Amino acid sequence: MVNDIHVGSIINLTEFSPIPSRLLIILNNSPRSMTKQGKTLQTIALLCHLKETNKDSAPCLVVAPLSVLQSWRNEIARWAPSLRVLSLHASSANEQHKMNHELSESADKYDVVVTTYDMVTAAELKAKLPRVYFRLVVLDEGHKIKNRATIISQTVRKLHCENRLILTGTPLQNNLTELISLLNFLVPDIFTNFDDFEHAFDITNSRINKEAMVQAEKVLDLFMLRRLKDHVEKLMPKKIETKVRSRHCRFVL
């Protein structure tokens, strides 16, 4: 039997200690080949930490795209085999009903519930999930809720949980409304004013308030743990940029 990873060997908990439990985004800009050793493994270490330090039986919920659902199950089985995992995904209505019944009746028997964004918005599970209390809700590829008007964005905001974590490798673009949407999920009682962010920065309308941008950056520093490529792979050579100047010509190939 492989022992569970020790949380201290994967993450330095001092990075998390000054940050309130609902206020953390991990941005992963690591190479694609390193993804499984990056944000996923760090999150599994956090799941182990929560199990070790909390005596109650509330499970954690991981919501991920279908394309990485099996990867989450494999990585948890590999690095934390003692974690009891309930996988919620099925195409048939009958199987979905059985899974929903298992979640309703036996949620406290599991440490981690892993599901997909499609299942979260499915009619039956959409009604059951808000009735379960989760120790932690993790949104993998969390930029999916950057538009607060979408069904998935509205659905995950109804989940009952103590801690919230967003994992994303996709940068925010075009306007600060996408940023405030993520922060609103993390701390809905604080980030309520979307208009100020929307008017401060909007590339599509050539509108940029530099002072507001500075303030937004300061706010984001309180909530974000960012991992760059050189943080993940120390042996990766530095990026070399070469500028080649040429004379103007009539034809450009």
Contacts in CASP RR format, 6 or more apart in sequence:
PFRMAT RR
TARGET T0000
AUTHOR 0000-0000-0000
METHOD contacts of the structure
MODEL  1
MVNDIHVGSIINLTEFSPIPSRLLIILNNSPRSMTKQGKTLQTIALLCHL
KETNKDSAPCLVVAPLSVLQSWRNEIARWAPSLRVLSLHASSANEQHKMN
HELSESADKYDVVVTTYDMVTAAELKAKLPRVYFRLVVLDEGHKIKNRAT
IISQTVRKLHCENRLILTGTPLQNNLTELISLLNFLVPDIFTNFDDFEHA
FDITNSRINKEAMVQAEKVLDLFMLRRLKDHVEKLMPKKIETKVRSRHCR
FVL
1 81 0 8 1.000
2 78 0 8 1.000
2 81 0 8 1.000
4 48 0 8 1.000
4 79 0 8 1.000
4 80 0 8 1.000
4 81 0 8 1.000
4 82 0 8 1.000
4 83 0 8 1.000
5 41 0 8 1.000
5 44 0 8 1.000
5 45 0 8 1.000
5 48 0 8 1.000
5 79 0 8 1.000
5 80 0 8 1.000
6 48 0 8 1.000
7 13 0 8 1.000
7 45 0 8 1.000
7 46 0 8 1.000
7 48 0 8 1.000
7 49 0 8 1.000
7 52 0 8 1.000
8 45 0 8 1.000
9 45 0 8 1.000
10 41 0 8 1.000
10 42 0 8 1.000
10 44 0 8 1.000
10 45 0 8 1.000
11 42 0 8 1.000
11 45 0 8 1.000
11 46 0 8 1.000
13 49 0 8 1.000
15 225 0 8 1.000
16 24 0 8 1.000
16 46 0 8 1.000
16 225 0 8 1.000
19 222 0 8 1.000
19 223 0 8 1.000
19 225 0 8 1.000
21 162 0 8 1.000
21 163 0 8 1.000
22 162 0 8 1.000
22 163 0 8 1.000
22 164 0 8 1.000
22 186 0 8 1.000
22 187 0 8 1.000
23 186 0 8 1.000
23 187 0 8 1.000
23 222 0 8 1.000
23 223 0 8 1.000
24 164 0 8 1.000
24 165 0 8 1.000
24 166 0 8 1.000
24 186 0 8 1.000
24 223 0 8 1.000
24 224 0 8 1.000
24 225 0 8 1.000
25 165 0 8 1.000
25 166 0 8 1.000
25 167 0 8 1.000
25 168 0 8 1.000
25 182 0 8 1.000
25 186 0 8 1.000
25 223 0 8 1.000
25 224 0 8 1.000
25 225 0 8 1.000
26 39 0 8 1.000
26 42 0 8 1.000
26 43 0 8 1.000
26 165 0 8 1.000
26 166 0 8 1.000
26 167 0 8 1.000
26 168 0 8 1.000
26 224 0 8 1.000
26 225 0 8 1.000
26 226 0 8 1.000
26 227 0 8 1.000
27 168 0 8 1.000
27 169 0 8 1.000
27 171 0 8 1.000
27 224 0 8 1.000
27 225 0 8 1.000
27 226 0 8 1.000
27 227 0 8 1.000
28 35 0 8 1.000
28 38 0 8 1.000
28 39 0 8 1.000
28 167 0 8 1.000
28 168 0 8 1.000
28 169 0 8 1.000
28 227 0 8 1.000
29 169 0 8 1.000
29 226 0 8 1.000
29 227 0 8 1.000
29 228 0 8 1.000
29 229 0 8 1.000
30 38 0 8 1.000
30 39 0 8 1.000
30 227 0 8 1.000
30 228 0 8 1.000
30 229 0 8 1.000
30 231 0 8 1.000
30 232 0 8 1.000
30 233 0 8 1.000
31 229 0 8 1.000
31 232 0 8 1.000
31 233 0 8 1.000
31 236 0 8 1.000
34 232 0 8 1.000
34 233 0 8 1.000
36 71 0 8 1.000
36 75 0 8 1.000
37 232 0 8 1.000
38 227 0 8 1.000
38 232 0 8 1.000
39 140 0 8 1.000
39 167 0 8 1.000
39 169 0 8 1.000
39 227 0 8 1.000
40 71 0 8 1.000
40 72 0 8 1.000
40 75 0 8 1.000
40 140 0 8 1.000
40 167 0 8 1.000
41 75 0 8 1.000
41 79 0 8 1.000
43 62 0 8 1.000
43 138 0 8 1.000
43 165 0 8 1.000
43 167 0 8 1.000
44 75 0 8 1.000
44 76 0 8 1.000
44 79 0 8 1.000
44 80 0 8 1.000
45 79 0 8 1.000
46 136 0 8 1.000
46 165 0 8 1.000
47 60 0 8 1.000
47 76 0 8 1.000
47 80 0 8 1.000
47 83 0 8 1.000
47 111 0 8 1.000
47 112 0 8 1.000
47 136 0 8 1.000
48 80 0 8 1.000
48 83 0 8 1.000
50 60 0 8 1.000
50 135 0 8 1.000
50 136 0 8 1.000
50 163 0 8 1.000
51 83 0 8 1.000
51 111 0 8 1.000
54 135 0 8 1.000
56 135 0 8 1.000
57 108 0 8 1.000
57 109 0 8 1.000
58 108 0 8 1.000
58 133 0 8 1.000
58 134 0 8 1.000
58 135 0 8 1.000
58 162 0 8 1.000
59 86 0 8 1.000
59 107 0 8 1.000
59 108 0 8 1.000
59 110 0 8 1.000
59 111 0 8 1.000
59 112 0 8 1.000
59 113 0 8 1.000
59 132 0 8 1.000
59 134 0 8 1.000
59 135 0 8 1.000
60 111 0 8 1.000
60 112 0 8 1.000
60 113 0 8 1.000
60 134 0 8 1.000
60 135 0 8 1.000
60 136 0 8 1.000
60 137 0 8 1.000
60 138 0 8 1.000
61 112 0 8 1.000
61 113 0 8 1.000
61 115 0 8 1.000
61 129 0 8 1.000
61 132 0 8 1.000
61 134 0 8 1.000
61 136 0 8 1.000
61 137 0 8 1.000
61 138 0 8 1.000
61 159 0 8 1.000
61 161 0 8 1.000
62 72 0 8 1.000
62 112 0 8 1.000
62 113 0 8 1.000
62 114 0 8 1.000
62 115 0 8 1.000
62 138 0 8 1.000
62 140 0 8 1.000
63 115 0 8 1.000
63 116 0 8 1.000
63 117 0 8 1.000
63 120 0 8 1.000
63 137 0 8 1.000
63 138 0 8 1.000
63 139 0 8 1.000
63 140 0 8 1.000
63 156 0 8 1.000
64 72 0 8 1.000
64 114 0 8 1.000
64 115 0 8 1.000
64 116 0 8 1.000
64 117 0 8 1.000
64 140 0 8 1.000
64 141 0 8 1.000
65 116 0 8 1.000
65 117 0 8 1.000
65 140 0 8 1.000
65 141 0 8 1.000
65 144 0 8 1.000
66 89 0 8 1.000
66 116 0 8 1.000
66 117 0 8 1.000
66 118 0 8 1.000
68 140 0 8 1.000
68 141 0 8 1.000
69 87 0 8 1.000
69 89 0 8 1.000
69 114 0 8 1.000
69 115 0 8 1.000
69 116 0 8 1.000
72 114 0 8 1.000
72 140 0 8 1.000
73 85 0 8 1.000
73 87 0 8 1.000
73 114 0 8 1.000
76 83 0 8 1.000
76 85 0 8 1.000
76 112 0 8 1.000
76 114 0 8 1.000
77 85 0 8 1.000
83 111 0 8 1.000
83 112 0 8 1.000
84 109 0 8 1.000
84 110 0 8 1.000
84 111 0 8 1.000
84 112 0 8 1.000
85 110 0 8 1.000
85 111 0 8 1.000
85 112 0 8 1.000
85 113 0 8 1.000
85 114 0 8 1.000
86 99 0 8 1.000
86 102 0 8 1.000
86 103 0 8 1.000
86 107 0 8 1.000
86 110 0 8 1.000
86 112 0 8 1.000
86 113 0 8 1.000
86 114 0 8 1.000
87 114 0 8 1.000
87 115 0 8 1.000
88 99 0 8 1.000
88 100 0 8 1.000
88 103 0 8 1.000
88 113 0 8 1.000
88 114 0 8 1.000
88 115 0 8 1.000
88 116 0 8 1.000
88 119 0 8 1.000
88 125 0 8 1.000
89 99 0 8 1.000
89 115 0 8 1.000
89 116 0 8 1.000
89 118 0 8 1.000
89 119 0 8 1.000
90 96 0 8 1.000
90 98 0 8 1.000
90 99 0 8 1.000
90 119 0 8 1.000
96 119 0 8 1.000
96 122 0 8 1.000
96 124 0 8 1.000
96 125 0 8 1.000
97 124 0 8 1.000
99 125 0 8 1.000
100 124 0 8 1.000
100 125 0 8 1.000
100 128 0 8 1.000
103 113 0 8 1.000
103 125 0 8 1.000
103 128 0 8 1.000
103 129 0 8 1.000
103 132 0 8 1.000
104 128 0 8 1.000
104 131 0 8 1.000
104 132 0 8 1.000
107 113 0 8 1.000
107 132 0 8 1.000
113 134 0 8 1.000
115 125 0 8 1.000
117 144 0 8 1.000
117 152 0 8 1.000
119 125 0 8 1.000
120 126 0 8 1.000
120 129 0 8 1.000
120 152 0 8 1.000
120 155 0 8 1.000
120 156 0 8 1.000
121 151 0 8 1.000
121 152 0 8 1.000
121 155 0 8 1.000
126 155 0 8 1.000
129 158 0 8 1.000
129 159 0 8 1.000
130 158 0 8 1.000
130 159 0 8 1.000
130 160 0 8 1.000
131 160 0 8 1.000
132 160 0 8 1.000
133 160 0 8 1.000
133 161 0 8 1.000
133 162 0 8 1.000
134 159 0 8 1.000
134 160 0 8 1.000
134 161 0 8 1.000
134 162 0 8 1.000
135 161 0 8 1.000
135 162 0 8 1.000
135 163 0 8 1.000
136 161 0 8 1.000
136 162 0 8 1.000
136 163 0 8 1.000
136 164 0 8 1.000
136 165 0 8 1.000
137 156 0 8 1.000
137 159 0 8 1.000
137 161 0 8 1.000
137 163 0 8 1.000
137 164 0 8 1.000
137 165 0 8 1.000
138 165 0 8 1.000
138 166 0 8 1.000
138 167 0 8 1.000
139 145 0 8 1.000
139 156 0 8 1.000
139 164 0 8 1.000
139 165 0 8 1.000
139 166 0 8 1.000
139 167 0 8 1.000
139 185 0 8 1.000
140 167 0 8 1.000
141 167 0 8 1.000
141 168 0 8 1.000
141 169 0 8 1.000
141 170 0 8 1.000
142 166 0 8 1.000
142 167 0 8 1.000
142 168 0 8 1.000
142 182 0 8 1.000
143 168 0 8 1.000
143 169 0 8 1.000
143 170 0 8 1.000
143 172 0 8 1.000
143 178 0 8 1.000
143 182 0 8 1.000
144 150 0 8 1.000
144 152 0 8 1.000
144 153 0 8 1.000
145 152 0 8 1.000
145 153 0 8 1.000
145 156 0 8 1.000
145 181 0 8 1.000
145 182 0 8 1.000
145 185 0 8 1.000
146 153 0 8 1.000
146 172 0 8 1.000
146 178 0 8 1.000
146 181 0 8 1.000
146 182 0 8 1.000
147 153 0 8 1.000
147 178 0 8 1.000
147 181 0 8 1.000
148 154 0 8 1.000
148 181 0 8 1.000
148 184 0 8 1.000
148 194 0 8 1.000
153 181 0 8 1.000
153 185 0 8 1.000
156 185 0 8 1.000
157 184 0 8 1.000
157 185 0 8 1.000
157 188 0 8 1.000
164 185 0 8 1.000
164 186 0 8 1.000
166 182 0 8 1.000
166 185 0 8 1.000
166 186 0 8 1.000
172 178 0 8 1.000
172 179 0 8 1.000
172 182 0 8 1.000
173 203 0 8 1.000
174 202 0 8 1.000
174 203 0 8 1.000
174 204 0 8 1.000
175 197 0 8 1.000
175 198 0 8 1.000
175 201 0 8 1.000
175 202 0 8 1.000
175 203 0 8 1.000
175 204 0 8 1.000
176 197 0 8 1.000
176 198 0 8 1.000
176 200 0 8 1.000
176 201 0 8 1.000
176 202 0 8 1.000
176 212 0 8 1.000
176 216 0 8 1.000
177 194 0 8 1.000
177 197 0 8 1.000
177 198 0 8 1.000
179 197 0 8 1.000
179 216 0 8 1.000
179 220 0 8 1.000
180 191 0 8 1.000
180 193 0 8 1.000
180 194 0 8 1.000
180 197 0 8 1.000
180 198 0 8 1.000
181 194 0 8 1.000
183 190 0 8 1.000
183 191 0 8 1.000
183 219 0 8 1.000
183 223 0 8 1.000
184 191 0 8 1.000
184 192 0 8 1.000
184 194 0 8 1.000
186 223 0 8 1.000
196 212 0 8 1.000
197 212 0 8 1.000
197 216 0 8 1.000
199 207 0 8 1.000
199 209 0 8 1.000
200 207 0 8 1.000
200 208 0 8 1.000
200 209 0 8 1.000
200 212 0 8 1.000
200 213 0 8 1.000
200 216 0 8 1.000
201 207 0 8 1.000
201 208 0 8 1.000
201 209 0 8 1.000
201 212 0 8 1.000
201 213 0 8 1.000
201 216 0 8 1.000
202 208 0 8 1.000
229 236 0 8 1.000
230 236 0 8 1.000
230 238 0 8 1.000
END
